């Protein structure tokens, strides 16, 4: 099969979307050729059967120029692809879905967010299939939805190895966007509560702000944060396994309702994860790791889990679940099969 992928960023060092570089590599193993149209192009090293076409955001292209180039590429490349996979941005399906179908292309959308926008509703009518990681991760009403699990490249995380805390300090970590929706303030307060209970604990926050509101929220956190909380800024994809190797617990207090890959990566690395995200309720609640988004509740869960004698067995079980349900190497062939 010859595949066209439409995505936001192709840049293996991008702090938020760098993971998609590995997705493209994996698709290249299962497709004759892969054409990629991206909004923004950065550094990449992809197989010979992959070609990347940028809409020019990295060069400052205007919205009108980017729209014109998108249609020009969709048309000029039309004989080089049999199917289309749009990653996370239903607006591209709104723009070109009807054209792709008229040209006889099979169209799929990968979508992972609780938000149901008008763009998603329109896209759901135009695509042949919608891929998503969990039932909670795509809430549009459609019989086209296929729940596939997430696509995590497990090898870097499984081989990271855990570095024990040298002095018994509990090292908490979170990775992702710094915003109110991610509950970072509650994490900071939970760490402070552990300290007040006599437990030595640190919190490392890896990520950045994406909007003006995020930046205001992050500035307030940094101004209030005390010793024991480190804001690392964005972290490159290749550095995440090493960060997780030196963590004792991963925190995720997102209210997005989507299956956050950062949690799955932590579990793959053998780091127990605490989450308030309902997408993880089925996975984590049986082990006492699902929690309300409340600082006291988070501190309670941390304290209880660290006192358990069966921690190693729980971690091994969660690792195995991620391996079986959320491997990139299993996901990509399944997507290709349904787009063929």
C-alpha positions in Angstrom: 0.0 0.0 0.0 1.1 3.6 -0.7 0.1 5.8 2.2 -0.3 9.6 2.7 0.0 10.8 6.3 -1.1 14.3 7.3 0.2 15.4 10.6 1.2 18.5 12.6 5.0 18.2 13.1 7.8 16.0 11.7 10.7 16.6 14.1 12.2 13.9 16.2 13.4 16.4 18.8 10.0 18.1 19.3 9.1 18.0 23.0 5.4 17.2 22.4 5.2 15.5 19.0 8.6 14.0 18.5 7.1 10.6 19.1 5.4 10.6 15.7 8.8 10.3 14.0 8.8 6.7 15.2 5.3 6.2 13.9 6.4 7.2 10.4 9.4 4.9 10.6 7.1 2.0 11.5 4.6 2.8 8.7 7.5 2.8 6.3 8.2 -0.9 7.2 4.6 -1.9 6.2 4.0 0.4 3.2 5.5 0.6 -0.3 5.9 4.4 0.0 4.9 7.0 2.6 4.2 10.6 1.7 3.9 12.9 4.7 2.3 16.4 4.6 3.1 18.3 7.8 2.4 21.7 9.1 5.9 22.1 10.4 9.1 20.3 9.5 12.2 19.9 11.7 15.0 17.4 12.0 14.3 13.9 10.9 16.0 10.8 9.6 13.5 8.6 7.9 13.7 5.6 5.5 14.2 6.0 1.8 10.6 5.2 1.0 9.4 8.3 3.0 9.1 11.8 1.6 8.2 14.8 3.8 6.4 17.8 2.5 6.0 20.8 4.8 3.3 23.4 4.6 5.9 25.9 5.7 5.0 27.0 9.2 8.6 26.7 10.3 9.5 29.3 7.6 6.8 31.7 8.6 4.3 30.9 5.8 0.9 32.5 6.2 -2.3 30.6 6.8 -3.5 31.3 3.3 -0.1 30.1 1.9 -0.3 27.0 4.0 -3.8 26.2 2.8 -2.9 26.7 -0.8 0.1 24.4 -0.4 -2.0 21.8 1.3 -4.4 21.5 -1.6 -1.5 21.7 -4.1 0.2 18.8 -2.4 -3.0 16.7 -2.0 -3.6 17.1 -5.8 0.0 16.8 -7.1 0.7 13.7 -5.0 -2.6 12.0 -5.7 -1.2 9.3 -7.9 1.4 8.4 -5.2 -0.9 7.2 -2.5 -3.8 4.8 -2.2 -5.0 5.7 1.3 -4.8 8.6 3.8 -4.2 8.7 7.5 -4.9 12.1 9.2 -3.2 12.3 12.6 -5.2 14.2 15.3 -6.4 17.1 13.1 -9.9 16.5 11.7 -9.8 19.9 10.0 -7.7 18.3 7.2 -10.4 15.8 6.6 -12.9 18.7 6.5 -10.7 20.4 3.9 -10.0 17.4 1.7 -12.0 14.4 2.7 -14.5 14.7 0.0 -11.8 15.1 -2.6 -9.9 12.1 -1.3 -13.1 10.0 -1.5 -13.9 11.2 -5.0 -10.3 10.1 -6.0 -11.0 6.7 -4.6 -8.7 7.0 -1.6 -9.5 5.2 1.7 -9.4 7.8 4.5 -8.7 7.2 8.2 -8.4 9.5 11.1 -6.4 8.9 14.3 -8.1 10.9 17.1 -7.3 11.0 20.9 -9.2 13.6 22.8 -12.4 13.9 24.7 -13.4 17.1 22.8 -16.1 16.6 20.2 -15.9 19.6 17.9 -17.9 20.4 14.8 -14.8 19.6 12.8 -14.7 16.1 14.3 -18.4 15.6 13.6 -17.9 16.5 9.9 -14.8 14.5 9.6 -16.6 11.4 11.1 -19.0 11.5 8.1 -16.2 11.8 5.5 -13.7 9.2 6.7 -14.0 5.4 6.3 -12.6 4.7 9.8 -11.6 6.4 13.0 -8.8 4.9 15.0 -8.5 5.7 18.7 -6.6 4.4 21.8 -9.5 3.8 24.1 -13.3 4.2 24.2 -12.9 7.4 26.2 -10.5 9.0 23.8 -13.0 9.6 20.9 -16.5 10.5 22.0 -18.1 11.4 18.7 -21.1 9.2 17.9 -20.0 7.0 15.0 -20.0 3.3 14.1 -16.7 3.9 12.3 -14.7 4.0 15.5 -12.1 1.3 16.0 -10.4 1.1 19.4 -6.8 -0.1 18.8 -4.9 0.9 21.9 -2.2 3.5 21.8 1.1 3.2 19.8 4.1 3.3 22.1 7.6 2.4 21.0 8.3 0.3 24.0 12.0 -0.7 23.6 13.6 2.5 24.8 11.5 2.4 28.0 11.7 -1.3 28.8 15.5 -1.0 28.5 15.8 2.2 30.6 16.4 0.4 33.9 15.5 1.8 37.3 18.1 3.7 39.3 17.2 3.4 43.0 17.0 6.6 45.1 20.3 7.0 46.9 18.8 8.4 50.0 15.3 7.1 50.1 13.7 10.3 48.7 10.5 9.6 46.7 11.1 11.1 43.3 7.9 12.1 41.6 7.8 13.1 38.0 5.3 14.4 35.4 5.8 15.0 31.7 3.6 17.1 29.5 2.0 20.4 29.0 2.0 22.8 32.0 -1.6 23.9 32.3 -4.5 23.9 34.7 -6.1 21.0 32.7 -3.0 18.8 33.7 -3.4 19.5 37.4 0.3 20.5 38.0 -0.6 22.7 41.0 -2.3 19.7 42.7 1.0 17.7 42.2 3.0 20.5 43.8 0.7 20.6 46.8 0.7 16.8 47.1 4.5 16.8 47.3 4.3 19.4 50.0 1.9 17.3 52.0 4.2 14.3 51.8 6.9 16.5 53.3 4.6 17.6 56.1 4.0 14.0 56.8 7.7 13.4 57.3 8.4 11.8 53.9 11.2 13.2 51.8 9.9 13.8 48.3 10.8 15.8 45.1 8.8 16.6 42.0 10.3 17.1 38.6 8.0 18.8 36.0 9.1 18.3 32.4 7.1 20.2 29.9 6.2 23.7 28.7 3.3 26.0 28.3 1.5 26.2 24.9 -0.9 29.1 25.4 -1.0 32.5 27.1 -3.2 31.1 29.8 -0.8 28.2 30.3 2.1 30.6 30.6 0.3 32.6 33.3 -0.5 29.4 35.1 3.1 28.2 34.9 4.5 31.5 36.1 2.3 31.4 39.1 3.4 27.8 39.9 7.1 28.7 39.6 6.7 31.7 41.8 5.0 29.7 44.5 7.1 26.5 44.2 9.4 25.7 47.0 12.6 23.7 47.3 12.0 20.1 46.1 10.1 21.1 42.9 12.1 21.4 39.6 10.7 22.8 36.4 12.9 21.3 33.7 11.2 22.8 30.6 10.6 20.8 27.5 12.4 17.5 27.3 13.6 15.8 24.1 12.0 12.4 23.2 15.3 10.6 23.5 15.8 11.9 27.0 12.5 10.7 28.5 13.6 7.1 29.3 16.6 8.4 31.3 14.3 10.7 33.2 11.9 7.9 34.0 14.7 5.6 35.1 15.4 8.0 38.0 11.7 8.3 39.0 9.8 6.4 41.7 6.3 7.4 40.8 4.7 9.2 37.8 1.8 11.7 38.3 -0.9 12.4 35.8 -3.8 14.5 36.9 -5.2 15.4 33.5 -8.9 15.9 33.0 -8.7 15.5 29.2 -10.2 12.0 29.3 -7.8 10.9 26.6 -5.3 8.0 27.0 -2.1 9.9 27.7 0.9 8.2 26.1 3.1 9.7 28.9 1.4 7.5 31.4 1.8 4.4 29.2 5.5 5.2 28.7 6.0 5.5 32.4 4.4 2.1 33.0 6.5 0.6 30.2 9.5 1.8 32.0 8.4 0.2 35.2 7.4 3.4 37.0 4.0 3.1 38.8 1.7 5.9 37.6 -1.0 7.7 39.6 -3.8 9.2 37.5 -7.1 11.0 37.8 -7.7 10.6 34.1 -10.8 8.5 33.6 -9.3 6.9 30.5 -7.0 5.0 33.0 -9.6 4.1 35.6 -10.0 0.5 34.4 -6.3 0.0 34.3 -5.2 1.6 37.5 -8.1 1.5 39.9 -7.7 -2.3 40.8 -4.2 -1.4 42.0 -5.2 1.6 44.0 -3.5 4.0 41.6 -6.6 5.8 40.3 -7.3 9.0 42.3 -9.5 12.1 42.4 -7.8 15.3 41.3 -7.1 16.4 44.8 -3.7 17.0 46.5 -4.6 15.2 49.7 -6.0 12.2 47.8 -2.8 12.0 45.7 -0.5 12.2 48.7 -2.6 9.4 50.4 -2.3 7.1 47.3 1.4 7.7 47.1 1.9 6.9 50.8 -0.4 3.7 50.6 1.2 2.4 47.5 4.8 2.8 48.8 3.8 0.8 51.9 2.6 -2.2 49.9 4.6 -5.4 49.7 3.3 -6.4 46.3 4.5 -3.3 44.4 6.9 -5.2 42.1 4.1 -7.6 41.1 1.8 -4.7 40.3 4.4 -2.9 38.3 5.1 -6.1 36.3 1.4 -6.6 35.6 1.0 -3.1 34.3 4.1 -3.4 32.1 2.7 -6.5 30.6 -0.7 -4.8 29.9 1.0 -1.9 28.1 3.1 -4.4 26.1 0.1 -6.4 25.0 -2.4 -3.5 24.3 -0.3 -0.4 23.4 2.7 -1.4 21.3 3.5 0.6 18.3 4.7 -2.5 16.5 1.3 -4.0 16.9 -0.7 -0.9 16.2 0.8 0.1 12.8 0.1 -3.2 11.0 -3.5 -3.1 12.3 -4.0 0.5 10.9 -2.5 -0.5 7.6 -4.8 -3.6 7.4 -7.9 -1.4 7.8 -6.7 1.2 5.3 -5.9 -1.3 2.6 
